């Protein structure tokens, strides 16, 4: 429907008695609610919007405190659904003020004649699903109740202010204000003694302006927050010119980006950059005054790796100390308890410099907590501060607070949302809840929401929901409800995503930690805006996967299942590989496949530094073989791990698993010697197996020369390399040595049978295919030789082998033979630890630089190696144990 027709259309609501009948009821007339109303009307639905405030604007209606501004560049914080609207409005500043943003919403409301379908000054008092009529019944505190088919919460993520939580507020005789409910006429603080409690975005934006007015300002700070200079002014030329040159491309890039702002993913990792290069990047970002830039564009590991992140914290501390003259105040203002970006950083104008003013005092509540508020001021453990005004900038009951405030919400069979969410929000896609048919949340918990540019995430949700409602109508369905399976799968995916970034390491409103008694858990989706969008699209593409659809005249449809079973980063890797349209490796011939692998590995980030990397030659079964040695930075001698690379006995060399070898070396604190054994077809079975044994024997004879610790060796390998490692253990047992203290087998080839379930389940689509394994076997080994235990160790004698750690991956054709091998070892009396990596593919665990969710598995492997060597399983490290060693994931 053209926009003019939309504007002309009157929503076809009807009042039956005291009940307003509509297709869709929306709560909230903010960014989301306004667009919903427009889009639903355009799709031909009758709509009412219920809004507690007296006008449109949502959070921008309420948050009128001094200095209130957007902290995403407003060029990005705009509607994009109508290119004409996009052109009709120009922001005056890089970060628009609250009054300008509110003017924008008024402009939008007028342009599309939205107000006539909004009931202002009205709250929903209760919402009940009527199963018989398949409608939501809403009671309101003002005007008729509402009956609607679909009920949509556009309530915002930060719209339920937290109560003060400090004793004595009622006794205070002065004025009390909340930044989130600031008086519309403004407040004159001239000559007043003012206290501000809270140093989040609202505190940090308002403090410099309050300090200019007040006789004295005392800031009560519980947690110092990272604040970056906004350098506000005109929108920057580079973004403006990109935007104006190709608006459609600019918006589209934002939609598929990680944070909802059109920046590419940074690829250089912190340890690849020199101090000077890092500083240069940081200074550039600091000068740019762009929150998303500094959160995502410094280096690829900044949001995902503890050490890479800590570098930024130090640089910002320097900035704070350079501005704040009093050293103690500077130290108190320097964030210390959370990684940069794990808590929402703030954009400021003169924030730190404000503490140089003679009329400003900082009270560090970590050293002197507030005891009480009295009639005349605030009393801490150490002082009593007399004030005329208290400003609470104490934040919100985020993500769930605004939804739970519109209560009770009662779904199917009397289910209450408060009960369902008693242990934290449960959703499917952050959009729907099982047991609550036809209820939708815009940017609900479980979606990227506050970890993204809200404008992009809101539009994506509104588009998705309205398109679904239109599709339901077109196909005769009247209800849509998430299944429990889909919802549980989403919870698992959320948990998997939460391991990608450092957000989980901070106590924040993202986790519910700011509200006393609130159940804690990371509420926003950390997998990124673009990946999330593709998942929502996938749900539709797979026949509304995870939803039950019903209608009076159509057969029920329920395509149940979990939309993402892969680990989030593995899903991204597979997506990238699919886009690259790579040739089938087996179609390239052995040399072509080797060349391909060499080229492919060139695009891989270098592994992390270790103490020393050397190379040399050792004696194989039939001549010299190259090796690569990785030595830890710690004082030796270290135990030696003999490592065999993967590649189906055909591909790879002593360098091809370089990042994994470095990671093993760093995590285990051991020397890793990667052996370049001979390959088929030039050298078919048993060349690789015999080389493995010969190399291990040679290394055992040269331990001292290699700087290793005297005593038994360890062996390790991945894929065909794990096959060689365990065959080596069998041969060493049978041939009288060398002594091997343990074997680490990662996704091992253990048998030549292809009839196990994993070969059928994971035949294609997960990089290592069934066809590729056939090809490897054919090149390596004749059918007659395949049952030889040197090719299929599962067929050998497994008694008296060294203890083993066997890692297998869920989406790997080799999964079941690996599991069977571990079980057979255990049956034979060999101590075995098994790790079955959920959501991973054959190459996941060795993709050190890419698959971050493999970190915990890699840490366990290293611990197992240390255990085999008789060392304490945990290696003492600087800080790496506190967080994953990994890079290249979503930053948000
Ligand atoms: P925030 O970011 O939640 O900040 C609230 C601040 O208030 C924060 O410093 C809190 O300290 C502090 N606080 C909260 N409760 C107390 C009590 N009881 N005593 C002392 N200090 C307290 O809210 P904002 O409104 O500033 O910003 C919200 C978002 O809006 C922002 O992130 C942007 O996305 C826009 P704490 O850190 O919890 O120790």
Boltz pocket constraint, residues with backbone or C-beta under 6 A from the ligand:
constraints:
  - pocket:
      binder: B
      contacts: [[A, 158], [A, 163], [A, 164], [A, 165], [A, 166], [A, 179], [A, 197], [A, 198], [A, 199], [A, 200], [A, 201], [A, 202], [A, 203], [A, 204], [A, 220], [A, 221], [A, 222], [A, 223], [A, 344], [A, 345], [A, 365], [A, 393], [A, 394], [A, 395], [A, 396], [A, 507], [A, 509], [A, 513], [A, 514]]
      max_distance: 6.0
